Structure formats: C-alpha cells, structure tokens
Amino acid sequence: MNRPQSIERMIDVIKRLPGVGPKMAERLSYYILKMPDSEVNRLIESILKARQVMKSCSVCYNLSEYDPCPVCSDLDRERNVVCVVETPQDLIAVSKVKDYKGLYFVLGGALSPLDAVGPSDIRIDKLIKRLKSDNISEVIIATDTDSKGEMTAVYIAELIKKLGVKVTRLGYGLPVGGDIEYADEVTISMAIAGRKEM
Ligand SMILES: [Zn+2]
C-alpha cells in the first residue's frame, strides 16, 4: 500500500532540509502527525515569528532582530579589525572567543565552481566596499578549512591586499576540511592567536 498523498507531500518537503535524509524525513513526518495540536502550533509559530523578526544586518550581514546588529552597534569593540566568515552560524562560533574584540563580515557562502557559485554569488563586492569606506587595518579570514573555504580565502585576500589592508588567515589548530561552526572555542581562540599574514 502506498503512503497517503498528504504524508508523502510532508515527507517530500521535510526531506529538502539540510542534513535530513528520506528516512529521517519519514520519521519526523509521522512524529509531527502524532504531536498534540498545541505543540504543532508552537512549532509553526516559532518558525513564522523568527522569519518575521530576523533580518540581515546592513553592515556585517549577520542575522539579527536589530539592524545594525548588537555586534556592529557595540562601541566597545575594536572597529579597525574585521573577521570574515561564511555564515551567521560561523559568526556565532567565533563570537564565543572572548579575546576577539573586533567586528565581522558574513560572506553568505564560499566560492564553489562545481556548484556554479562564483564571486558575484557571495558578498565579496560588499566586503570590498566596506573596507574602502570604513577605517579597517586588518581582515582576519575565517572561512572554513575545506577546499571551498581555502579557495575563497585566497581569492578575497588578493583583492584586500590591493587596498593596502593587512590580511591574515586563521592559524592551523583547526582541522583541515573543517567547518568553523563546529570548532570549539579554545581551538578558534588559538587559531586567531596564531593567525598568519597572507
Ligand atoms: Zn552587524
């Protein structure tokens, strides 16, 4: 017997979420069907609410309920150092490092020729524009240590050096091929301390 069409549709939608395979999508779908109405409503409302209030910071492109975001508006931070990350989740990971007091810039991904992601698909232009208008003396590149992240680091470092701004890359305490988002605070802290000029 085939699954009812409405369940099939639900599985199909959930399956498209990152990291969710067909089996997991099936499990979640049947689980949601059995949940009490109040729980389902809370789930839906929390998604809708977050989507409604979260915006992209117009300075660093971090996701925040405010624009500029709390990091960009924090006047106690060093305003001449910018750490470049791929995603808002990476920013959260680096922000746990207490001894980094600079600002951020979220690229919104990494270069990936195989997936047809080129320089105009991430915020390289916006980064360069910000470096030209703000008084930035160092850019720390904290893209992932996989091949896409490395390629992106090399590409943007060349552009930044042309502006006469110092560019550094996180030092190698980070596992090769790793995602900054999942690195622990101590590792990121050591990688920042051991950063190397590009
Ligand atoms: Zn911001």
Residues whose N, C-alpha, C, O or C-beta is under 5 A from the ligand:
A	BS01	ZN	C57 V59 C60 Y61 N62 P68 C69 C72
